């Protein structure tokens, strides 16, 4: 999807591990050693290597897909994948939903990942939401790409319901009053959207 693991990197990794199969007899190729060498890459979740009767070596690689960039206060930035696993940052600039603020690894893996999963899986929210900031009390503010308002999300819970309410507000109210009428939208309570001018 986002191409974090490239074909050339796979080749280089197995060459560096001295398990590159090209030019070797089939009996001298160790499929398990190839798999082990590739699984050292944190961006690879699964590897299957097998030999065919026709004399080919096939390597199937599944990569971990980052869904959010986390930039905790006073800590080192990392990516979060859809399982909540931390991945190191790479020389890649993608259009990620970014999380900043008071975030520790447990909070990211257990709570923040819920918001990240929902946003990543939803085409509208994936394009609409740019950043979430987590305060020390674990309440969240979200910043959209369109509009200047801060979205007061509250705690990371009932994510789908809160964002469904906001989408309804976007569909019904914003076309009438304009995108910049409110400086703040509060969706912390699941049965309402409160706009502040």
Secondary structure, 3 states (H helix, E strand, C coil): CCCCCCHHHHHHHHHHCCCCCCCCCHHHCCHHHHHHHHCCCCCEEEEEEEECCCCCEEEEEEECCEEEEEEECCCCCEEEECCCCEEECCCCCCCCEEEEECCCHHHHHHHHHHHHHHHHHCHHHHHHEEEEEECCCCCEEEEECCCCCEEEEECCCCHHHHHHHHHHHHHHHHHHHCCCCCCEEECCCCCCCEEEC
